[in-house]
Structure formats: structure tokens, C-alpha cells
């Protein structure tokens, strides 16, 4: 269960960070896309964590 939680948080946050850095380089918007997508990744990660823990109880 701990591995699922760590993986479920790590993947969206890491992916959002890398995509944000790539977009910042291409669009010359440093650091705004990274910040926005990182925050979005955190929200998605914790939403997934909540959903995972809620469904695990059933």
C-alpha cells in the first residue's frame, strides 16, 4: 500500500514538473508554466491519493 501511495503522488507531480519545464523552454515563460503545472500535479496527486484511500476502505 505504501508503494502505491508513493507512486500515486510521485508520477503526476514529476510529470507535471518535466512538462512545465519543457513548455517554459519552448514558450520562454520561465518559471510560470512549471509553477502552474506543478501545482496542478500536486492537486491531481492528492486527489488520486484521496480516491485511492477512500476506495481501499470498501
PDBQT receptor file of N, H, CA, C and O in Angstrom, charges set to zero:
ATOM      1  N   UNK A   1       0.818  -1.186   0.000  1.00  0.00    +0.000 N 
ATOM      2  CA  UNK A   1       0.000   0.000   0.000  1.00  0.00    +0.000 C 
ATOM      3  C   UNK A   1       0.869   1.260   0.000  1.00  0.00    +0.000 C 
ATOM      4  O   UNK A   1       0.541   2.240  -0.669  1.00  0.00    +0.000 OA
ATOM      5  N   UNK A   2       1.969   1.238   0.744  1.00  0.00    +0.000 N 
ATOM      6  H   UNK A   2       2.236   0.442   1.288  1.00  0.00    +0.000 HD
ATOM      7  CA  UNK A   2       2.829   2.416   0.810  1.00  0.00    +0.000 C 
ATOM      8  C   UNK A   2       3.448   2.721  -0.552  1.00  0.00    +0.000 C 
ATOM      9  O   UNK A   2       3.608   3.886  -0.917  1.00  0.00    +0.000 OA
ATOM     10  N   UNK A   3       3.791   1.685  -1.295  1.00  0.00    +0.000 N 
ATOM     11  H   UNK A   3       3.661   0.739  -0.998  1.00  0.00    +0.000 HD
ATOM     12  CA  UNK A   3       4.348   1.881  -2.633  1.00  0.00    +0.000 C 
ATOM     13  C   UNK A   3       3.343   2.496  -3.584  1.00  0.00    +0.000 C 
ATOM     14  O   UNK A   3       3.694   3.341  -4.407  1.00  0.00    +0.000 OA
ATOM     15  N   UNK A   4       2.085   2.070  -3.472  1.00  0.00    +0.000 N 
ATOM     16  H   UNK A   4       1.800   1.384  -2.803  1.00  0.00    +0.000 HD
ATOM     17  CA  UNK A   4       1.024   2.642  -4.303  1.00  0.00    +0.000 C 
ATOM     18  C   UNK A   4       0.843   4.127  -4.005  1.00  0.00    +0.000 C 
ATOM     19  O   UNK A   4       0.668   4.937  -4.916  1.00  0.00    +0.000 OA
ATOM     20  N   UNK A   5       0.888   4.473  -2.724  1.00  0.00    +0.000 N 
ATOM     21  H   UNK A   5       1.030   3.815  -1.984  1.00  0.00    +0.000 HD
ATOM     22  CA  UNK A   5       0.710   5.866  -2.320  1.00  0.00    +0.000 C 
ATOM     23  C   UNK A   5       1.864   6.712  -2.841  1.00  0.00    +0.000 C 
ATOM     24  O   UNK A   5       1.643   7.776  -3.420  1.00  0.00    +0.000 OA
ATOM     25  N   UNK A   6       3.089   6.246  -2.640  1.00  0.00    +0.000 N 
ATOM     26  H   UNK A   6       3.269   5.382  -2.169  1.00  0.00    +0.000 HD
ATOM     27  CA  UNK A   6       4.257   6.999  -3.102  1.00  0.00    +0.000 C 
ATOM     28  C   UNK A   6       4.249   7.150  -4.616  1.00  0.00    +0.000 C 
ATOM     29  O   UNK A   6       4.510   8.235  -5.136  1.00  0.00    +0.000 OA
ATOM     30  N   UNK A   7       3.953   6.070  -5.321  1.00  0.00    +0.000 N 
ATOM     31  H   UNK A   7       3.741   5.189  -4.898  1.00  0.00    +0.000 HD
ATOM     32  CA  UNK A   7       3.910   6.106  -6.782  1.00  0.00    +0.000 C 
ATOM     33  C   UNK A   7       2.784   7.010  -7.269  1.00  0.00    +0.000 C 
ATOM     34  O   UNK A   7       2.957   7.757  -8.232  1.00  0.00    +0.000 OA
ATOM     35  N   UNK A   8       1.633   6.945  -6.609  1.00  0.00    +0.000 N 
ATOM     36  H   UNK A   8       1.492   6.338  -5.827  1.00  0.00    +0.000 HD
ATOM     37  CA  UNK A   8       0.486   7.763  -6.987  1.00  0.00    +0.000 C 
ATOM     38  C   UNK A   8       0.718   9.247  -6.792  1.00  0.00    +0.000 C 
ATOM     39  O   UNK A   8       0.124  10.061  -7.500  1.00  0.00    +0.000 OA
ATOM     40  N   UNK A   9       1.557   9.611  -5.859  1.00  0.00    +0.000 N 
ATOM     41  H   UNK A   9       2.039   8.951  -5.284  1.00  0.00    +0.000 HD
ATOM     42  CA  UNK A   9       1.900  11.022  -5.663  1.00  0.00    +0.000 C 
ATOM     43  C   UNK A   9       3.063  11.444  -6.553  1.00  0.00    +0.000 C 
ATOM     44  O   UNK A   9       3.077  12.556  -7.082  1.00  0.00    +0.000 OA
ATOM     45  N   UNK A  10       4.029  10.561  -6.715  1.00  0.00    +0.000 N 
ATOM     46  H   UNK A  10       4.018   9.658  -6.286  1.00  0.00    +0.000 HD
ATOM     47  CA  UNK A  10       5.250  10.909  -7.435  1.00  0.00    +0.000 C 
ATOM     48  C   UNK A  10       5.023  11.116  -8.930  1.00  0.00    +0.000 C 
ATOM     49  O   UNK A  10       5.554  12.064  -9.508  1.00  0.00    +0.000 OA
ATOM     50  N   UNK A  11       4.250  10.254  -9.553  1.00  0.00    +0.000 N 
ATOM     51  H   UNK A  11       3.818   9.483  -9.084  1.00  0.00    +0.000 HD
ATOM     52  CA  UNK A  11       4.097  10.292 -11.011  1.00  0.00    +0.000 C 
ATOM     53  C   UNK A  11       3.463  11.592 -11.510  1.00  0.00    +0.000 C 
ATOM     54  O   UNK A  11       4.044  12.237 -12.383  1.00  0.00    +0.000 OA
ATOM     55  N   UNK A  12       2.295  12.009 -10.998  1.00  0.00    +0.000 N 
ATOM     56  H   UNK A  12       1.823  11.486 -10.289  1.00  0.00    +0.000 HD
ATOM     57  CA  UNK A  12       1.710  13.238 -11.546  1.00  0.00    +0.000 C 
ATOM     58  C   UNK A  12       2.548  14.487 -11.251  1.00  0.00    +0.000 C 
ATOM     59  O   UNK A  12       2.631  15.392 -12.081  1.00  0.00    +0.000 OA
ATOM     60  N   UNK A  13       3.162  14.531 -10.079  1.00  0.00    +0.000 N 
ATOM     61  H   UNK A  13       3.094  13.796  -9.405  1.00  0.00    +0.000 HD
ATOM     62  CA  UNK A  13       3.965  15.701  -9.724  1.00  0.00    +0.000 C 
ATOM     63  C   UNK A  13       5.219  15.772 -10.589  1.00  0.00    +0.000 C 
ATOM     64  O   UNK A  13       5.561  16.839 -11.098  1.00  0.00    +0.000 OA
ATOM     65  N   UNK A  14       5.905  14.645 -10.757  1.00  0.00    +0.000 N 
ATOM     66  H   UNK A  14       5.627  13.779 -10.343  1.00  0.00    +0.000 HD
ATOM     67  CA  UNK A  14       7.112  14.612 -11.581  1.00  0.00    +0.000 C 
ATOM     68  C   UNK A  14       6.798  14.895 -13.044  1.00  0.00    +0.000 C 
ATOM     69  O   UNK A  14       7.506  15.660 -13.700  1.00  0.00    +0.000 OA
ATOM     70  N   UNK A  15       5.743  14.281 -13.549  1.00  0.00    +0.000 N 
ATOM     71  H   UNK A  15       5.168  13.660 -13.016  1.00  0.00    +0.000 HD
ATOM     72  CA  UNK A  15       5.359  14.508 -14.946  1.00  0.00    +0.000 C 
ATOM     73  C   UNK A  15       4.999  15.969 -15.179  1.00  0.00    +0.000 C 
ATOM     74  O   UNK A  15       5.404  16.556 -16.183  1.00  0.00    +0.000 OA
ATOM     75  N   UNK A  16       4.248  16.554 -14.266  1.00  0.00    +0.000 N 
ATOM     76  H   UNK A  16       3.920  16.077 -13.450  1.00  0.00    +0.000 HD
ATOM     77  CA  UNK A  16       3.867  17.957 -14.410  1.00  0.00    +0.000 C 
ATOM     78  C   UNK A  16       5.091  18.867 -14.379  1.00  0.00    +0.000 C 
ATOM     79  O   UNK A  16       5.157  19.847 -15.120  1.00  0.00    +0.000 OA
ATOM     80  N   UNK A  17       6.051  18.549 -13.531  1.00  0.00    +0.000 N 
ATOM     81  H   UNK A  17       5.998  17.753 -12.929  1.00  0.00    +0.000 HD
ATOM     82  CA  UNK A  17       7.273  19.350 -13.447  1.00  0.00    +0.000 C 
ATOM     83  C   UNK A  17       8.061  19.292 -14.751  1.00  0.00    +0.000 C 
ATOM     84  O   UNK A  17       8.491  20.326 -15.261  1.00  0.00    +0.000 OA
ATOM     85  N   UNK A  18       8.254  18.103 -15.289  1.00  0.00    +0.000 N 
ATOM     86  H   UNK A  18       7.905  17.263 -14.874  1.00  0.00    +0.000 HD
ATOM     87  CA  UNK A  18       9.007  17.971 -16.540  1.00  0.00    +0.000 C 
ATOM     88  C   UNK A  18       8.279  18.613 -17.719  1.00  0.00    +0.000 C 
ATOM     89  O   UNK A  18       8.907  19.262 -18.555  1.00  0.00    +0.000 OA
ATOM     90  N   UNK A  19       6.975  18.437 -17.787  1.00  0.00    +0.000 N 
ATOM     91  H   UNK A  19       6.466  17.910 -17.108  1.00  0.00    +0.000 HD
ATOM     92  CA  UNK A  19       6.210  19.069 -18.869  1.00  0.00    +0.000 C 
ATOM     93  C   UNK A  19       6.265  20.582 -18.731  1.00  0.00    +0.000 C 
ATOM     94  O   UNK A  19       6.414  21.289 -19.728  1.00  0.00    +0.000 OA
ATOM     95  N   UNK A  20       6.147  21.086 -17.510  1.00  0.00    +0.000 N 
ATOM     96  H   UNK A  20       6.026  20.512 -16.700  1.00  0.00    +0.000 HD
ATOM     97  CA  UNK A  20       6.229  22.526 -17.280  1.00  0.00    +0.000 C 
ATOM     98  C   UNK A  20       7.584  23.104 -17.662  1.00  0.00    +0.000 C 
ATOM     99  O   UNK A  20       7.653  24.181 -18.253  1.00  0.00    +0.000 OA
ATOM    100  N   UNK A  21       8.657  22.399 -17.332  1.00  0.00    +0.000 N 
ATOM    101  H   UNK A  21       8.600  21.524 -16.852  1.00  0.00    +0.000 HD
ATOM    102  CA  UNK A  21       9.991  22.879 -17.708  1.00  0.00    +0.000 C 
ATOM    103  C   UNK A  21      10.165  22.874 -19.220  1.00  0.00    +0.000 C 
ATOM    104  O   UNK A  21      10.760  23.792 -19.785  1.00  0.00    +0.000 OA
ATOM    105  N   UNK A  22       9.646  21.842 -19.870  1.00  0.00    +0.000 N 
ATOM    106  H   UNK A  22       9.163  21.097 -19.411  1.00  0.00    +0.000 HD
ATOM    107  CA  UNK A  22       9.732  21.772 -21.331  1.00  0.00    +0.000 C 
ATOM    108  C   UNK A  22       8.944  22.919 -21.972  1.00  0.00    +0.000 C 
ATOM    109  O   UNK A  22       9.430  23.568 -22.899  1.00  0.00    +0.000 OA
ATOM    110  N   UNK A  23       7.741  23.164 -21.483  1.00  0.00    +0.000 N 
ATOM    111  H   UNK A  23       7.346  22.637 -20.730  1.00  0.00    +0.000 HD
ATOM    112  CA  UNK A  23       6.935  24.255 -22.039  1.00  0.00    +0.000 C 
ATOM    113  C   UNK A  23       7.574  25.615 -21.774  1.00  0.00    +0.000 C 
ATOM    114  O   UNK A  23       7.514  26.506 -22.622  1.00  0.00    +0.000 OA
ATOM    115  N   UNK A  24       8.185  25.777 -20.600  1.00  0.00    +0.000 N 
ATOM    116  H   UNK A  24       8.233  25.053 -19.912  1.00  0.00    +0.000 HD
ATOM    117  CA  UNK A  24       8.867  27.035 -20.299  1.00  0.00    +0.000 C 
ATOM    118  C   UNK A  24      10.001  27.304 -21.279  1.00  0.00    +0.000 C 
ATOM    119  O   UNK A  24      10.193  28.440 -21.711  1.00  0.00    +0.000 OA
ATOM    120  N   UNK A  25      10.747  26.270 -21.628  1.00  0.00    +0.000 N 
ATOM    121  H   UNK A  25      10.591  25.347 -21.276  1.00  0.00    +0.000 HD
ATOM    122  CA  UNK A  25      11.838  26.452 -22.594  1.00  0.00    +0.000 C 
ATOM    123  C   UNK A  25      11.299  26.813 -23.966  1.00  0.00    +0.000 C 
ATOM    124  O   UNK A  25      11.827  27.704 -24.632  1.00  0.00    +0.000 OA
ATOM    125  N   UNK A  26      10.244  26.120 -24.392  1.00  0.00    +0.000 N 
ATOM    126  H   UNK A  26       9.815  25.397 -23.851  1.00  0.00    +0.000 HD
ATOM    127  CA  UNK A  26       9.693  26.355 -25.735  1.00  0.00    +0.000 C 
ATOM    128  C   UNK A  26       8.965  27.693 -25.838  1.00  0.00    +0.000 C 
ATOM    129  O   UNK A  26       9.032  28.359 -26.871  1.00  0.00    +0.000 OA
ATOM    130  N   UNK A  27       8.274  28.087 -24.776  1.00  0.00    +0.000 N 
ATOM    131  H   UNK A  27       8.219  27.546 -23.937  1.00  0.00    +0.000 HD
ATOM    132  CA  UNK A  27       7.462  29.304 -24.814  1.00  0.00    +0.000 C 
ATOM    133  C   UNK A  27       8.148  30.507 -24.175  1.00  0.00    +0.000 C 
ATOM    134  O   UNK A  27       7.621  31.619 -24.216  1.00  0.00    +0.000 OA
ATOM    135  N   UNK A  28       9.332  30.286 -23.580  1.00  0.00    +0.000 N 
ATOM    136  H   UNK A  28       9.761  29.383 -23.547  1.00  0.00    +0.000 HD
ATOM    137  CA  UNK A  28      10.096  31.341 -22.916  1.00  0.00    +0.000 C 
ATOM    138  C   UNK A  28       9.256  32.025 -21.828  1.00  0.00    +0.000 C 
ATOM    139  O   UNK A  28       9.163  33.251 -21.776  1.00  0.00    +0.000 OA
ATOM    140  N   UNK A  29       8.652  31.209 -20.969  1.00  0.00    +0.000 N 
ATOM    141  H   UNK A  29       8.728  30.212 -21.011  1.00  0.00    +0.000 HD
ATOM    142  CA  UNK A  29       7.799  31.726 -19.901  1.00  0.00    +0.000 C 
ATOM    143  C   UNK A  29       8.321  31.366 -18.511  1.00  0.00    +0.000 C 
ATOM    144  O   UNK A  29       7.554  31.339 -17.548  1.00  0.00    +0.000 OA
ATOM    145  N   UNK A  30       9.601  31.093 -18.404  1.00  0.00    +0.000 N 
ATOM    146  H   UNK A  30      10.224  31.115 -19.186  1.00  0.00    +0.000 HD
ATOM    147  CA  UNK A  30      10.197  30.632 -17.150  1.00  0.00    +0.000 C 
ATOM    148  C   UNK A  30       9.821  31.554 -16.003  1.00  0.00    +0.000 C 
ATOM    149  O   UNK A  30       9.918  32.769 -16.174  1.00  0.00    +0.000 OA
ATOM    150  N   UNK A  31       9.416  31.082 -14.892  1.00  0.00    +0.000 N 
ATOM    151  H   UNK A  31       9.337  30.095 -14.753  1.00  0.00    +0.000 HD
ATOM    152  CA  UNK A  31       9.093  29.743 -14.409  1.00  0.00    +0.000 C 
ATOM    153  C   UNK A  31       7.591  29.468 -14.360  1.00  0.00    +0.000 C 
ATOM    154  O   UNK A  31       7.162  28.540 -13.675  1.00  0.00    +0.000 OA
ATOM    155  N   UNK A  32       6.800  30.240 -15.057  1.00  0.00    +0.000 N 
ATOM    156  H   UNK A  32       7.149  30.995 -15.613  1.00  0.00    +0.000 HD
ATOM    157  CA  UNK A  32       5.346  30.200 -14.851  1.00  0.00    +0.000 C 
ATOM    158  C   UNK A  32       4.683  28.875 -15.213  1.00  0.00    +0.000 C 
ATOM    159  O   UNK A  32       3.849  28.393 -14.447  1.00  0.00    +0.000 OA
ATOM    160  N   UNK A  33       5.009  28.286 -16.313  1.00  0.00    +0.000 N 
ATOM    161  H   UNK A  33       5.687  28.677 -16.935  1.00  0.00    +0.000 HD
ATOM    162  CA  UNK A  33       4.374  27.019 -16.683  1.00  0.00    +0.000 C 
ATOM    163  C   UNK A  33       4.768  25.906 -15.712  1.00  0.00    +0.000 C 
ATOM    164  O   UNK A  33       3.957  25.037 -15.389  1.00  0.00    +0.000 OA
ATOM    165  N   UNK A  34       6.012  25.940 -15.254  1.00  0.00    +0.000 N 
ATOM    166  H   UNK A  34       6.670  26.645 -15.517  1.00  0.00    +0.000 HD
ATOM    167  CA  UNK A  34       6.452  24.936 -14.284  1.00  0.00    +0.000 C 
ATOM    168  C   UNK A  34       5.673  25.077 -12.984  1.00  0.00    +0.000 C 
ATOM    169  O   UNK A  34       5.222  24.081 -12.418  1.00  0.00    +0.000 OA
ATOM    170  N   UNK A  35       5.514  26.295 -12.515  1.00  0.00    +0.000 N 
ATOM    171  H   UNK A  35       5.880  27.104 -12.975  1.00  0.00    +0.000 HD
ATOM    172  CA  UNK A  35       4.785  26.524 -11.265  1.00  0.00    +0.000 C 
ATOM    173  C   UNK A  35       3.326  26.109 -11.402  1.00  0.00    +0.000 C 
ATOM    174  O   UNK A  35       2.794  25.410 -10.541  1.00  0.00    +0.000 OA
ATOM    175  N   UNK A  36       2.683  26.536 -12.478  1.00  0.00    +0.000 N 
ATOM    176  H   UNK A  36       3.116  27.105 -13.177  1.00  0.00    +0.000 HD
ATOM    177  CA  UNK A  36       1.267  26.225 -12.678  1.00  0.00    +0.000 C 
ATOM    178  C   UNK A  36       1.050  24.719 -12.794  1.00  0.00    +0.000 C 
ATOM    179  O   UNK A  36       0.165  24.162 -12.144  1.00  0.00    +0.000 OA
ATOM    180  N   UNK A  37       1.855  24.068 -13.619  1.00  0.00    +0.000 N 
ATOM    181  H   UNK A  37       2.574  24.521 -14.147  1.00  0.00    +0.000 HD
ATOM    182  CA  UNK A  37       1.680  22.629 -13.798  1.00  0.00    +0.000 C 
ATOM    183  C   UNK A  37       2.102  21.840 -12.561  1.00  0.00    +0.000 C 
ATOM    184  O   UNK A  37       1.540  20.780 -12.284  1.00  0.00    +0.000 OA
ATOM    185  N   UNK A  38       3.080  22.343 -11.820  1.00  0.00    +0.000 N 
ATOM    186  H   UNK A  38       3.536  23.204 -12.045  1.00  0.00    +0.000 HD
ATOM    187  CA  UNK A  38       3.476  21.674 -10.585  1.00  0.00    +0.000 C 
ATOM    188  C   UNK A  38       2.335  21.714  -9.571  1.00  0.00    +0.000 C 
ATOM    189  O   UNK A  38       2.046  20.713  -8.916  1.00  0.00    +0.000 OA
ATOM    190  N   UNK A  39       1.692  22.863  -9.444  1.00  0.00    +0.000 N 
ATOM    191  H   UNK A  39       1.927  23.676  -9.976  1.00  0.00    +0.000 HD
ATOM    192  CA  UNK A  39       0.536  22.962  -8.550  1.00  0.00    +0.000 C 
ATOM    193  C   UNK A  39      -0.595  22.051  -9.012  1.00  0.00    +0.000 C 
ATOM    194  O   UNK A  39      -1.254  21.404  -8.198  1.00  0.00    +0.000 OA
ATOM    195  N   UNK A  40      -0.814  22.005 -10.316  1.00  0.00    +0.000 N 
ATOM    196  H   UNK A  40      -0.279  22.530 -10.978  1.00  0.00    +0.000 HD
ATOM    197  CA  UNK A  40      -1.832  21.113 -10.861  1.00  0.00    +0.000 C 
ATOM    198  C   UNK A  40      -1.475  19.649 -10.586  1.00  0.00    +0.000 C 
ATOM    199  O   UNK A  40      -2.349  18.846 -10.261  1.00  0.00    +0.000 OA
ATOM    200  N   UNK A  41      -0.203  19.306 -10.716  1.00  0.00    +0.000 N 
ATOM    201  H   UNK A  41       0.507  19.959 -10.981  1.00  0.00    +0.000 HD
ATOM    202  CA  UNK A  41       0.248  17.951 -10.423  1.00  0.00    +0.000 C 
ATOM    203  C   UNK A  41       0.046  17.576  -8.966  1.00  0.00    +0.000 C 
ATOM    204  O   UNK A  41      -0.302  16.435  -8.660  1.00  0.00    +0.000 OA
ATOM    205  N   UNK A  42       0.261  18.524  -8.066  1.00  0.00    +0.000 N 
ATOM    206  H   UNK A  42       0.544  19.451  -8.315  1.00  0.00    +0.000 HD
ATOM    207  CA  UNK A  42       0.033  18.270  -6.642  1.00  0.00    +0.000 C 
ATOM    208  C   UNK A  42      -1.452  18.019  -6.384  1.00  0.00    +0.000 C 
ATOM    209  O   UNK A  42      -1.815  17.102  -5.649  1.00  0.00    +0.000 OA
ATOM    210  N   UNK A  43      -2.305  18.840  -6.995  1.00  0.00    +0.000 N 
ATOM    211  H   UNK A  43      -2.010  19.586  -7.592  1.00  0.00    +0.000 HD
ATOM    212  CA  UNK A  43      -3.753  18.658  -6.826  1.00  0.00    +0.000 C 
ATOM    213  C   UNK A  43      -4.188  17.298  -7.371  1.00  0.00    +0.000 C 
ATOM    214  O   UNK A  43      -4.941  16.574  -6.720  1.00  0.00    +0.000 OA
ATOM    215  N   UNK A  44      -3.716  16.959  -8.558  1.00  0.00    +0.000 N 
ATOM    216  H   UNK A  44      -3.105  17.547  -9.088  1.00  0.00    +0.000 HD
ATOM    217  CA  UNK A  44      -4.072  15.665  -9.160  1.00  0.00    +0.000 C 
ATOM    218  C   UNK A  44      -3.534  14.513  -8.306  1.00  0.00    +0.000 C 
ATOM    219  O   UNK A  44      -4.232  13.522  -8.095  1.00  0.00    +0.000 OA
ATOM    220  N   UNK A  45      -2.313  14.637  -7.821  1.00  0.00    +0.000 N 
ATOM    221  H   UNK A  45      -1.745  15.442  -7.993  1.00  0.00    +0.000 HD
ATOM    222  CA  UNK A  45      -1.723  13.587  -6.995  1.00  0.00    +0.000 C 
ATOM    223  C   UNK A  45      -2.493  13.357  -5.706  1.00  0.00    +0.000 C 
ATOM    224  O   UNK A  45      -2.767  12.213  -5.341  1.00  0.00    +0.000 OA
ATOM    225  N   UNK A  46      -2.843  14.432  -5.015  1.00  0.00    +0.000 N 
ATOM    226  H   UNK A  46      -2.621  15.361  -5.312  1.00  0.00    +0.000 HD
ATOM    227  CA  UNK A  46      -3.577  14.276  -3.770  1.00  0.00    +0.000 C 
ATOM    228  C   UNK A  46      -5.026  13.871  -4.000  1.00  0.00    +0.000 C 
ATOM    229  O   UNK A  46      -5.615  13.189  -3.161  1.00  0.00    +0.000 OA
ATOM    230  N   UNK A  47      -5.607  14.276  -5.117  1.00  0.00    +0.000 N 
ATOM    231  H   UNK A  47      -5.129  14.830  -5.799  1.00  0.00    +0.000 HD
ATOM    232  CA  UNK A  47      -6.955  13.804  -5.459  1.00  0.00    +0.000 C 
ATOM    233  C   UNK A  47      -6.938  12.300  -5.702  1.00  0.00    +0.000 C 
ATOM    234  O   UNK A  47      -7.822  11.577  -5.243  1.00  0.00    +0.000 OA
ATOM    235  N   UNK A  48      -5.937  11.844  -6.419  1.00  0.00    +0.000 N 
ATOM    236  H   UNK A  48      -5.219  12.431  -6.792  1.00  0.00    +0.000 HD
ATOM    237  CA  UNK A  48      -5.791  10.409  -6.645  1.00  0.00    +0.000 C 
ATOM    238  C   UNK A  48      -5.542   9.654  -5.355  1.00  0.00    +0.000 C 
ATOM    239  O   UNK A  48      -6.055   8.550  -5.168  1.00  0.00    +0.000 OA
ATOM    240  N   UNK A  49      -4.757  10.243  -4.461  1.00  0.00    +0.000 N 
ATOM    241  H   UNK A  49      -4.341  11.140  -4.613  1.00  0.00    +0.000 HD
ATOM    242  CA  UNK A  49      -4.492   9.626  -3.164  1.00  0.00    +0.000 C 
ATOM    243  C   UNK A  49      -5.779   9.505  -2.358  1.00  0.00    +0.000 C 
ATOM    244  O   UNK A  49      -6.048   8.462  -1.762  1.00  0.00    +0.000 OA
ATOM    245  N   UNK A  50      -6.567  10.563  -2.340  1.00  0.00    +0.000 N 
ATOM    246  H   UNK A  50      -6.348  11.411  -2.824  1.00  0.00    +0.000 HD
ATOM    247  CA  UNK A  50      -7.843  10.545  -1.627  1.00  0.00    +0.000 C 
ATOM    248  C   UNK A  50      -8.758   9.471  -2.199  1.00  0.00    +0.000 C 
ATOM    249  O   UNK A  50      -9.369   8.704  -1.454  1.00  0.00    +0.000 OA
ATOM    250  N   UNK A  51      -8.849   9.419  -3.518  1.00  0.00    +0.000 N 
ATOM    251  H   UNK A  51      -8.353  10.041  -4.123  1.00  0.00    +0.000 HD
ATOM    252  CA  UNK A  51      -9.697   8.431  -4.184  1.00  0.00    +0.000 C 
ATOM    253  C   UNK A  51      -9.219   7.013  -3.879  1.00  0.00    +0.000 C 
ATOM    254  O   UNK A  51     -10.022   6.116  -3.625  1.00  0.00    +0.000 OA
ATOM    255  N   UNK A  52      -7.896   6.825  -3.908  1.00  0.00    +0.000 N 
ATOM    256  H   UNK A  52      -7.243   7.553  -4.114  1.00  0.00    +0.000 HD
ATOM    257  CA  UNK A  52      -7.318   5.506  -3.657  1.00  0.00    +0.000 C 
ATOM    258  C   UNK A  52      -7.602   5.051  -2.224  1.00  0.00    +0.000 C 
ATOM    259  O   UNK A  52      -7.984   3.902  -2.001  1.00  0.00    +0.000 OA
ATOM    260  N   UNK A  53      -7.418   5.944  -1.262  1.00  0.00    +0.000 N 
ATOM    261  H   UNK A  53      -7.107   6.878  -1.443  1.00  0.00    +0.000 HD
ATOM    262  CA  UNK A  53      -7.645   5.578   0.135  1.00  0.00    +0.000 C 
ATOM    263  C   UNK A  53      -9.125   5.381   0.430  1.00  0.00    +0.000 C 
ATOM    264  O   UNK A  53      -9.494   4.508   1.216  1.00  0.00    +0.000 OA
ATOM    265  N   UNK A  54      -9.962   6.180  -0.192  1.00  0.00    +0.000 N 
ATOM    266  H   UNK A  54      -9.663   6.888  -0.830  1.00  0.00    +0.000 HD
ATOM    267  CA  UNK A  54     -11.403   6.050   0.014  1.00  0.00    +0.000 C 
ATOM    268  C   UNK A  54     -11.907   4.719  -0.541  1.00  0.00    +0.000 C 
ATOM    269  O   UNK A  54     -12.714   4.050   0.104  1.00  0.00    +0.000 OA
ATOM    270  N   UNK A  55     -11.449   4.329  -1.715  1.00  0.00    +0.000 N 
ATOM    271  H   UNK A  55     -10.793   4.873  -2.239  1.00  0.00    +0.000 HD
ATOM    272  CA  UNK A  55     -11.884   3.075  -2.319  1.00  0.00    +0.000 C 
ATOM    273  C   UNK A  55     -11.238   1.857  -1.669  1.00  0.00    +0.000 C 
ATOM    274  O   UNK A  55     -11.766   0.750  -1.778  1.00  0.00    +0.000 OA
ATOM    275  N   UNK A  56     -10.117   2.040  -1.003  1.00  0.00    +0.000 N 
ATOM    276  H   UNK A  56      -9.688   2.939  -0.914  1.00  0.00    +0.000 HD
ATOM    277  CA  UNK A  56      -9.447   0.924  -0.342  1.00  0.00    +0.000 C 
ATOM    278  C   UNK A  56     -10.219   0.471   0.894  1.00  0.00    +0.000 C 
ATOM    279  O   UNK A  56     -10.148  -0.697   1.277  1.00  0.00    +0.000 OA
ATOM    280  N   UNK A  57     -10.954   1.388   1.519  1.00  0.00    +0.000 N 
ATOM    281  H   UNK A  57     -11.012   2.336   1.209  1.00  0.00    +0.000 HD
ATOM    282  CA  UNK A  57     -11.725   1.042   2.713  1.00  0.00    +0.000 C 
ATOM    283  C   UNK A  57     -12.895   0.127   2.394  1.00  0.00    +0.000 C 
ATOM    284  O   UNK A  57     -13.344  -0.629   3.256  1.00  0.00    +0.000 OA
ATOM    285  N   UNK A  58     -13.388   0.186   1.176  1.00  0.00    +0.000 N 
ATOM    286  H   UNK A  58     -13.024   0.800   0.476  1.00  0.00    +0.000 HD
ATOM    287  CA  UNK A  58     -14.582  -0.606   0.812  1.00  0.00    +0.000 C 
ATOM    288  C   UNK A  58     -14.251  -2.016   0.575  1.00  0.00    +0.000 C 
ATOM    289  O   UNK A  58     -15.135  -2.813   0.261  1.00  0.00    +0.000 OA
TER     290      UNK A  58
